[in-house]
């Protein structure tokens, strides 16, 4: 089975989605959770058999799809892919479990879409064929569109349509770039041209071509992350989407953009990165400061966390464009840490809203007195989000800031403001929501129960564990990151 493990990881959630869509009643939640746990089991099997010293893709499955165009269903995983697969398969069951106490209309459709989206996400992280990558990229977009449009809050149609237009706009440019590169691949003995990723790495486009191709790909990836100024869809979408959708978007889906930069943009278009990478890095740093300042003004705590996410992702993007190993490794560990932390934060916001029907911090306060477990888990996750030493957020931010420092000390000074700003607005939010005297809205807030405890205890355990043992994440991706940097170096000669 290990030979087909990558293909199973992509295809099993599709089968699970079809089965769940046919089930009715309360058991649909449990069935969706069961299927997501099976997917987690498959990823753990892959982890147990993975060779960390091998920088190349492993468990490759290659099947001809459209022979006349050289399109293959080719999937595999290296250390970079494996970490994101693990992030996806760990967070998906937690996200499903977090929704157990909430009633949805047509739950079979909702959970089917969640599982189908998981297939698209893993397809993006494992694709070794550019056409398959594009198909998986679009396949991950469709479920979240319907999740937000059907189960979202007020004004969901306008907000979701804006999100859809933004992402489709970026995807169109990426498709143009993929077609151009396909037509310039050196080809093989079997095909004149090929969508194979290794063929894309061999495209010898000149600096001028790579410059405009850079923007074709960067637009798609920057919108998805999102990076300033392509971020304007994000706060509204995160706030309006149902929490299960917000957690999928923030915890996993935005990593598609970061992964796209690492896997496709940097090694395929290094001359374009030389031309425009500094611009992308500056935009990323502007996003860090801009989002942090906007977060200060937010009264809605869900919207505040949405802006804090933009700031964190801006630092990840800046680290990538420094082009050094610290930036790459920092991006890897911070993607994992951010996914864990932001899912926990949005879930706590949902718990508070369910109990108080309020998300505005001036309406809350004193919750810690009646819900100490909720307050404790909230504090632990916030400590991870603000990168306190010995939490999961510290090592990633340290490596990212170090990479930016090596690139330019003044850029690092500005980017480092994210730590100060983040601590201020996150702790102020915690104080307003959890501390002080209770009021009529918060006096009778109940503490964590059942599935809420499981989700938040697991997340808190990961916040602490990866703060003490970040080497496990770094060890998985190290060989593949070094190999990717070597590919970039050779192409720039």
Helices and strands as residue ranges (DSSP letters): G 2-4, H 5-21, H 27-49, E 58-66, G 67-69, E 71-77, H 79-98, H 107-126, H 130-151, H 156-183, H 197-201, H 207-225, H 232-240, H 243-248, I 249-253, H 255-260, I 261-265, H 266-268, H 270-296, H 301-320, H 325-356, G 361-363, H 367-370, H 372-385, H 392-407, H 409-415, H 417-434, H 450-468, H 471-491
